[in-house]
Amino acid sequence: MAFFIPPEFGERIGLGITCVLTVMSVMFITTTSLPSTSTITLLAVYYVGALVFTVLPLVVSCVVGYLKALSVRVEAGTQSLGGLVGFL
């Protein structure tokens, strides 16, 4: 859902952070009520997958925002591409 919001809007990052916090809060609430086991449960695998799929769009949005801001600065002539090479 976050990929449908244009990168120039700040709501994209806010939505990603809200989703990550929601998944983590549900994870903390449910893990305290489950009995402890020595094996990895299916619920734990689900939570790891949910975290990956909520953090990935957030990271991509931050990288796209950084590269967009960098390209605007390069077009304006205020920064060379040396910053991009140092970043990569």
TORTORBA-488201 format. One record per residue (C-alpha): residue in one letter; residue number from 1; y, x, z. Coordinates in steps of 0.25 Angstrom, whole numbers, plus 5000, padded with zeros to 4 digits. Each point is the difference from the previous one (the first is absolute). Example, Ala and Ser with C-alpha at 12.3 -4.5 7.8 and 13.67 -1.06 7.14 Angstrom:
<atoms>
ATOM;A;1;4982;5049;5031
ATOM;S;2;5014;5006;4998
</atoms>
This chain:
<atoms>
ATOM;M;1;5000;5000;5000
ATOM;A;2;5010;5012;5003
ATOM;F;3;4998;5005;4986
ATOM;F;4;5007;4987;4994
ATOM;I;5;5013;5003;5007
ATOM;P;6;5009;5009;4993
ATOM;P;7;5001;5014;5006
ATOM;E;8;5015;4999;5001
ATOM;F;9;4999;4989;5011
ATOM;G;10;4998;5004;5014
ATOM;E;11;4991;4989;5003
ATOM;R;12;4989;5007;4994
ATOM;I;13;4999;5010;5010
ATOM;G;14;5003;4990;5011
ATOM;L;15;4988;4991;4995
ATOM;G;16;4991;5013;5000
ATOM;I;17;5003;5003;5015
ATOM;T;18;4999;4986;5004
ATOM;C;19;4986;5000;4994
ATOM;V;20;4996;5013;5006
ATOM;L;21;5004;4995;5014
ATOM;T;22;4993;4987;4998
ATOM;V;23;4987;5006;4997
ATOM;M;24;5001;5010;5011
ATOM;S;25;5004;4989;5011
ATOM;V;26;4988;4992;4995
ATOM;M;27;4991;5012;5001
ATOM;F;28;5005;5003;5014
ATOM;I;29;4998;4986;5005
ATOM;T;30;4986;4998;4995
ATOM;T;31;4995;5014;5004
ATOM;T;32;5003;4998;5014
ATOM;S;33;4991;4987;5000
ATOM;L;34;4988;5006;4993
ATOM;P;35;4989;5007;5008
ATOM;S;36;4999;5015;4998
ATOM;T;37;4989;5006;4991
ATOM;S;38;4996;5013;4995
ATOM;T;39;5000;4996;4985
ATOM;I;40;5011;4997;4991
ATOM;T;41;5001;4985;4998
ATOM;L;42;5003;4992;4988
ATOM;L;43;5013;4995;5006
ATOM;A;44;5004;5015;5002
ATOM;V;45;4998;5003;4985
ATOM;Y;46;5008;4987;4996
ATOM;Y;47;5012;5005;5009
ATOM;V;48;4999;5014;4993
ATOM;G;49;5000;4993;4987
ATOM;A;50;5012;4991;5003
ATOM;L;51;5008;5011;5006
ATOM;V;52;4998;5008;4987
ATOM;F;53;5004;4988;4991
ATOM;T;54;5012;4998;5008
ATOM;V;55;5005;5015;5002
ATOM;L;56;4997;5003;4985
ATOM;P;57;5011;4991;4995
ATOM;L;58;5010;5005;5010
ATOM;V;59;4997;5014;4997
ATOM;V;60;5002;4997;4985
ATOM;S;61;5013;4993;5002
ATOM;C;62;5005;5011;5008
ATOM;V;63;4997;5010;4989
ATOM;V;64;5005;4991;4989
ATOM;G;65;5013;4998;5008
ATOM;Y;66;5001;5015;5002
ATOM;L;67;4998;5004;4985
ATOM;K;68;5010;4989;4996
ATOM;A;69;5011;5005;5009
ATOM;L;70;4997;5014;4995
ATOM;S;71;5001;4996;4986
ATOM;V;72;5013;4994;5002
ATOM;R;73;5005;5012;5007
ATOM;V;74;4995;5009;4988
ATOM;E;75;5007;4991;4990
ATOM;A;76;5013;5001;5008
ATOM;G;77;4998;5015;5000
ATOM;T;78;5001;5001;5015
ATOM;Q;79;4986;5006;5001
ATOM;S;80;4991;5009;4991
ATOM;L;81;4985;4997;4998
ATOM;G;82;4997;5011;5010
ATOM;G;83;4999;4990;5011
ATOM;L;84;4990;4993;4993
ATOM;V;85;4992;5012;4997
ATOM;G;86;5001;5004;5015
ATOM;F;87;4995;4986;5004
ATOM;L;88;4988;5000;4991
</atoms>
